[in-house]
């Protein structure tokens, strides 16, 4: 016989569970349940300590690495979010932007993540739109992270962060304008 109980959790823990759950395809409640089953500690200090620092690639950084990075690798992202590597790989292209490096390494640009491990809302909409006109994921990542005049000198990712209240500059952005710009760029490049 199973019993159901209601539990209140700190808002930061809930956000961390929501973010990690989105990567693993679980609701926040399911992610908390998963953490309970595996014995995860529920203290924000532990969650924040587990967050790896994104880094530039170990080999000499190219201009492209510097413009798109820093990056998380799969192992670091898996530890931070408390989900399996397989769960992360399943989300590539759906809710995670990834770039392929030499030696078959998969890297995740840090600019796409919020403080608690979620991805910036609407960023993957823009990435999928751009991928119809751009040659590869590096080009998409570069375009998302490059300031453009049409967005008052901000990048798509900065614009979307601002629209979702996650901006460091406190600005308010227009998601529709950012996505329209992505559509226009994809159309221009597809010709």
C-alpha positions in Angstrom: 0.0 0.0 0.0 1.4 3.4 -0.9 0.7 6.6 0.8 0.8 10.1 -0.6 2.0 13.0 1.4 2.3 16.7 0.6 5.6 18.3 1.1 6.6 21.9 0.9 10.0 22.7 -0.5 12.0 25.8 -0.8 11.4 27.8 -4.0 15.0 27.5 -5.0 14.9 23.7 -4.6 11.6 23.6 -6.6 13.2 25.6 -9.4 16.2 23.3 -9.4 13.9 20.3 -9.6 11.9 21.9 -12.3 15.0 22.6 -14.4 16.5 19.1 -13.8 13.2 17.5 -14.5 12.8 19.3 -17.8 16.1 17.8 -18.9 15.1 14.3 -17.8 11.5 14.6 -19.1 10.0 14.7 -15.5 7.8 17.2 -13.7 9.2 19.0 -10.8 7.3 16.7 -8.4 8.6 13.6 -10.2 12.2 15.0 -10.1 11.9 15.6 -6.3 10.6 12.0 -6.0 13.6 10.8 -8.0 16.0 12.6 -5.8 14.4 11.1 -2.7 14.7 7.6 -4.2 18.4 8.1 -4.9 19.0 9.8 -1.6 19.8 13.3 -2.9 20.3 16.0 -0.2 17.8 18.9 -0.4 20.0 21.8 0.5 20.6 24.7 -2.0 24.2 24.9 -0.8 24.7 21.4 -2.0 23.0 22.1 -5.3 25.1 25.2 -5.9 28.3 23.4 -4.8 27.5 20.7 -7.4 27.3 23.2 -10.2 30.4 22.9 -12.3 32.1 26.0 -13.6 31.8 26.2 -17.4 35.1 26.3 -19.1 36.7 27.0 -22.4 37.8 23.9 -24.2 41.0 22.3 -23.0 42.7 22.7 -26.4 43.8 26.1 -27.6 40.6 28.1 -27.8 39.7 29.3 -31.3 37.9 32.5 -32.0 34.7 30.4 -32.3 35.2 28.8 -28.9 35.7 32.2 -27.3 32.6 33.6 -29.0 30.3 30.7 -28.1 31.8 29.4 -24.8 32.3 28.7 -22.1 30.9 25.2 -22.1 29.7 22.4 -19.9 30.6 18.9 -20.8 28.1 16.0 -20.4 29.6 14.6 -17.2 29.6 18.0 -15.5 26.0 18.8 -16.6 24.9 15.3 -15.5 26.3 15.9 -12.0 24.9 19.4 -11.7 21.4 18.5 -12.8 21.3 15.1 -11.1 20.2 13.3 -14.2 21.8 10.6 -16.3 24.0 11.3 -19.3 21.4 9.4 -21.4 18.7 11.9 -20.2 20.9 14.8 -21.3 21.6 13.2 -24.7 17.8 12.6 -25.3 17.2 16.4 -24.9 19.8 17.6 -27.4 17.9 19.6 -30.0 14.7 19.5 -28.0 15.5 21.5 -24.9 19.3 21.6 -25.0 21.7 23.2 -27.5 24.8 21.2 -28.0 27.9 21.5 -30.3 30.2 18.8 -31.4 33.9 19.2 -30.8 36.8 17.1 -32.0 37.2 13.6 -30.5 33.4 13.3 -30.6 33.0 15.4 -27.5 29.6 17.1 -27.0 29.7 20.5 -25.3 26.8 22.6 -24.1 27.2 26.4 -24.3 26.8 27.9 -20.8 24.8 30.9 -22.2 21.7 28.7 -22.6 21.4 27.9 -18.9 19.6 29.7 -16.1 21.0 29.9 -12.6 19.3 26.6 -11.6 20.0 24.6 -14.7 17.0 25.3 -16.8 17.3 26.6 -20.3 16.4 30.2 -21.3 12.7 30.1 -22.4 12.2 30.3 -26.2 15.9 29.9 -26.9 15.4 26.5 -28.5 12.6 27.9 -30.6 15.1 30.4 -32.0 17.8 27.7 -32.4 15.4 25.3 -34.3 14.3 28.2 -36.5 17.9 29.2 -37.3 19.0 25.6 -37.9 16.9 25.6 -41.1 19.1 28.2 -42.7 22.5 27.7 -41.0 25.0 25.0 -41.8 25.7 23.5 -38.3 25.1 23.8 -34.6 28.3 26.0 -34.1 26.8 28.6 -36.5 23.5 28.5 -34.6 25.2 28.9 -31.3 27.3 31.8 -32.6 24.3 33.5 -34.1 22.3 33.2 -30.8 25.2 34.7 -28.8 26.2 37.6 -31.1 24.9 41.1 -30.5 22.7 42.5 -33.3 21.6 46.0 -34.1 18.0 44.9 -34.6 17.9 44.0 -30.9 19.5 47.2 -29.6 22.9 45.7 -29.6 21.9 42.6 -27.6 22.1 39.0 -28.6 19.1 36.7 -29.0 20.0 35.0 -25.7 20.3 38.4 -23.9 17.0 39.5 -25.4 15.2 36.3 -24.3 16.8 36.4 -20.8 15.5 39.9 -20.4 12.0 39.0 -21.6 11.9 36.2 -18.9 13.1 38.3 -16.0 16.6 36.8 -16.0 18.5 39.7 -17.3 21.4 41.2 -15.6 20.7 44.6 -17.1 17.1 44.6 -15.9 15.8 45.4 -19.4 12.5 44.2 -20.9 12.8 42.5 -24.3 10.3 41.4 -26.9 10.3 37.6 -27.5 8.4 38.1 -30.7 11.0 40.4 -32.1 13.8 38.0 -31.2 12.0 35.1 -32.8 11.0 37.2 -35.9 14.6 38.1 -36.3 15.6 34.4 -36.2 12.9 33.6 -38.8 14.1 36.4 -41.1 17.7 35.3 -40.8 16.9 31.6 -41.5 14.9 32.7 -44.6 17.7 34.9 -45.8 20.3 32.2 -45.4 18.1 29.5 -46.9 18.0 31.2 -50.3 
